[in-house]
Amino acid sequence: MTPKTSKEIVRAFALLCVCAGGFGMVVVVPYLVLNNWIIVAAAGLSFIAGAVLVAGGLLSITHLINN
């Protein structure tokens, strides 16, 4: 596997992480306004997990661009 091919694979997975994290963050927004605190806590943790996925994907893409 050449370095260019591995960079493209990493870039594809990074973009997949950004899309999955963003989708997950959008999906849990309606649950954040409910009255049940257990559902709000679970949605909050899911929102944080989506934010971590987005941040990780963006950092990977930035690192690939700079190198």
C-alpha positions in Angstrom: 0.0 0.0 0.0 1.5 3.3 -1.0 1.5 6.4 1.3 -0.9 8.2 -1.0 -3.4 5.3 -0.8 -3.2 5.1 3.0 -3.8 8.9 3.2 -6.9 8.6 1.1 -8.2 5.8 3.3 -7.6 7.8 6.4 -9.2 10.8 4.8 -12.3 8.7 3.9 -12.6 7.4 7.5 -12.1 10.9 8.9 -14.9 12.2 6.7 -17.1 9.3 7.8 -16.4 10.1 11.5 -17.4 13.7 10.9 -20.6 12.8 9.1 -21.5 10.1 11.7 -20.8 12.4 14.6 -22.8 15.3 13.0 -25.7 13.0 12.2 -25.7 11.6 15.8 -25.7 15.1 17.2 -28.6 16.2 15.1 -30.7 13.1 15.9 -30.5 13.5 19.7 -31.5 17.2 19.8 -35.2 16.5 20.2 -34.5 14.3 23.2 -32.6 17.1 25.0 -35.8 19.1 25.6 -37.8 16.3 27.3 -38.8 16.3 30.9 -37.4 12.9 31.8 -33.9 13.4 33.2 -32.7 9.9 32.3 -33.5 10.5 28.6 -31.9 14.0 28.8 -28.7 12.5 30.4 -28.5 9.8 27.7 -29.0 12.3 24.9 -26.4 14.6 26.4 -23.9 11.8 26.5 -24.7 10.9 22.9 -24.3 14.5 21.9 -20.9 14.6 23.6 -19.9 11.4 21.8 -21.0 12.9 18.5 -18.9 16.0 19.2 -15.9 13.9 20.0 -16.3 12.1 16.6 -16.6 15.4 14.8 -13.5 16.8 16.5 -11.5 13.7 15.9 -12.4 13.6 12.2 -11.6 17.3 11.8 -8.3 16.9 13.5 -7.4 14.0 11.3 -8.3 15.9 8.2 -6.3 18.9 9.3 -3.3 16.8 10.1 -3.5 15.2 6.6 -3.7 18.6 5.0 -0.7 20.0 6.8 1.5 17.1 6.0 
